[in-house]
Amino acid sequence: MPKSRECSFCGHDSPSGTGMMYVRNDGTVLWFCSRKCRRSSLELKRDSRKIRWTKYYGKEEKGKG
């Protein structure tokens, strides 16, 4: 059974066969469910904790604050 991947930006699951895998030069693998998430993260450099439609909205990092 193919497994779904969690989007690195919004946190929602995307079914297998959809979305995009992005690999950075340091070897970090990022999964995006849509162009909206990919563009928000990579091109616009938005913080997913400040965007209302993400699962991470309003959550703070551990160890900060």
PASEBA-1860 file (N, C-alpha, C; in nm, 3 decimals):
! residues 65
1> MPKSRECS> 0.085/-0.119/0.000/0.000/0.000/0.000/0.088/0.124/0.000 ~ 0.070/0.212/-0.098/0.149/0.335/-0.101/0.113/0.426/0.015 ~ 0.213/0.490/0.070/0.184/0.577/0.184/0.177/0.723/0.141 ~ 0.094/0.797/0.211/0.082/0.939/0.180/0.192/1.015/0.253 ~ 0.231/1.127/0.199/0.337/1.208/0.257/0.277/1.332/0.321 ~ 0.341/1.378/0.427/0.297/1.500/0.494/0.371/1.618/0.433 ~ 0.299/1.721/0.399/0.357/1.841/0.338/0.450/1.909/0.438 ~ 0.568/1.948/0.393/0.666/2.013/0.479/0.623/2.153/0.520
9> FCGHDSPS> 0.534/2.215/0.444/0.491/2.351/0.477/0.361/2.354/0.555 ~ 0.256/2.294/0.500/0.125/2.307/0.564/0.092/2.193/0.661 ~ 0.157/2.078/0.646/0.133/1.967/0.737/0.021/1.874/0.697 ~ -0.047/1.901/0.589/-0.156/1.814/0.543/-0.099/1.697/0.462 ~ -0.171/1.586/0.463/-0.129/1.468/0.388/-0.166/1.483/0.241 ~ -0.077/1.435/0.155/-0.107/1.432/0.011/-0.100/1.287/-0.034 ~ -0.195/1.243/-0.116/-0.196/1.104/-0.160/-0.073/1.073/-0.245 ~ -0.035/0.948/-0.249/0.081/0.909/-0.328/0.055/0.937/-0.476
17> GTGMMYVR> 0.158/0.976/-0.547/0.144/1.008/-0.688/0.114/1.155/-0.712 ~ 0.097/1.232/-0.605/0.073/1.375/-0.619/0.178/1.450/-0.539 ~ 0.185/1.580/-0.559/0.280/1.661/-0.485/0.417/1.661/-0.549 ~ 0.514/1.718/-0.476/0.648/1.730/-0.529/0.751/1.708/-0.420 ~ 0.857/1.638/-0.455/0.970/1.618/-0.365/1.078/1.716/-0.404 ~ 1.127/1.794/-0.308/1.233/1.892/-0.332/1.351/1.853/-0.246 ~ 1.470/1.839/-0.307/1.590/1.801/-0.233/1.686/1.919/-0.235 ~ 1.724/1.964/-0.117/1.819/2.075/-0.105/1.962/2.024/-0.123
25> NDGTVLWF> 2.055/2.118/-0.141/2.195/2.081/-0.161/2.255/2.007/-0.041 ~ 2.203/2.031/0.077/2.256/1.963/0.196/2.194/1.825/0.218 ~ 2.105/1.783/0.129/2.046/1.650/0.137/1.911/1.646/0.206 ~ 1.861/1.759/0.253/1.730/1.765/0.317/1.620/1.745/0.214 ~ 1.527/1.657/0.244/1.416/1.628/0.153/1.290/1.698/0.205 ~ 1.229/1.779/0.120/1.105/1.848/0.153/0.996/1.798/0.061 ~ 0.879/1.768/0.117/0.763/1.724/0.039/0.660/1.835/0.040 ~ 0.606/1.869/-0.077/0.503/1.972/-0.088/0.381/1.913/-0.154
33> CSRKCRRS> 0.263/1.950/-0.103/0.138/1.896/-0.156/0.089/1.976/-0.277 ~ 0.130/2.102/-0.288/0.081/2.186/-0.396/0.184/2.293/-0.431 ~ 0.158/2.360/-0.541/0.245/2.470/-0.583/0.236/2.585/-0.483 ~ 0.119/2.603/-0.426/0.097/2.707/-0.326/0.192/2.690/-0.206 ~ 0.206/2.567/-0.158/0.295/2.539/-0.045/0.442/2.553/-0.085 ~ 0.477/2.501/-0.201/0.616/2.508/-0.248/0.660/2.653/-0.264 ~ 0.576/2.733/-0.327/0.610/2.872/-0.353/0.616/2.952/-0.222 ~ 0.523/2.927/-0.131/0.521/2.997/-0.003/0.648/2.969/0.076
41> SLELKRDS> 0.693/2.846/0.072/0.810/2.807/0.149/0.941/2.851/0.085 ~ 0.960/2.816/-0.042/1.090/2.836/-0.105/1.109/2.976/-0.164 ~ 1.013/3.024/-0.238/1.029/3.152/-0.306/0.995/3.271/-0.216 ~ 0.885/3.261/-0.144/0.840/3.373/-0.061/0.894/3.367/0.081 ~ 0.952/3.252/0.119/1.014/3.231/0.250/0.920/3.267/0.367 ~ 0.796/3.220/0.355/0.698/3.245/0.460/0.715/3.147/0.575 ~ 0.673/3.189/0.692/0.676/3.104/0.811/0.539/3.037/0.824 ~ 0.536/2.905/0.822/0.408/2.833/0.824/0.333/2.853/0.955
49> RKIRWTKY> 0.401/2.896/1.061/0.333/2.920/1.189/0.255/3.051/1.189 ~ 0.274/3.133/1.085/0.204/3.260/1.076/0.095/3.261/0.968 ~ 0.076/3.148/0.900/-0.025/3.136/0.794/-0.143/3.057/0.849 ~ -0.262/3.114/0.841/-0.379/3.054/0.906/-0.421/2.919/0.850 ~ -0.403/2.892/0.721/-0.454/2.768/0.663/-0.363/2.648/0.685 ~ -0.252/2.664/0.756/-0.163/2.552/0.784/-0.197/2.487/0.918 ~ -0.152/2.364/0.936/-0.171/2.294/1.063/-0.082/2.353/1.172 ~ 0.028/2.415/1.132/0.126/2.466/1.227/0.095/2.608/1.275
57> YGKEEKGK> -0.018/2.664/1.233/-0.053/2.800/1.268/-0.065/2.815/1.420 ~ 0.006/2.913/1.475/-0.002/2.944/1.617/0.084/2.858/1.706 ~ 0.153/2.761/1.650/0.238/2.674/1.732/0.378/2.732/1.741 ~ 0.435/2.730/1.859/0.570/2.781/1.880/0.668/2.666/1.884 ~ 0.793/2.696/1.850/0.898/2.595/1.857/0.931/2.568/2.002 ~ 0.970/2.444/2.031/1.011/2.409/2.166/1.149/2.470/2.192 ~ 1.167/2.522/2.310/1.296/2.580/2.347/1.304/2.730/2.322 ~ 1.207/2.786/2.253/1.206/2.931/2.231/1.088/2.992/2.304
65> G> 1.102/3.119/2.335/0.989/3.191/2.390/0.994/3.197/2.535
END
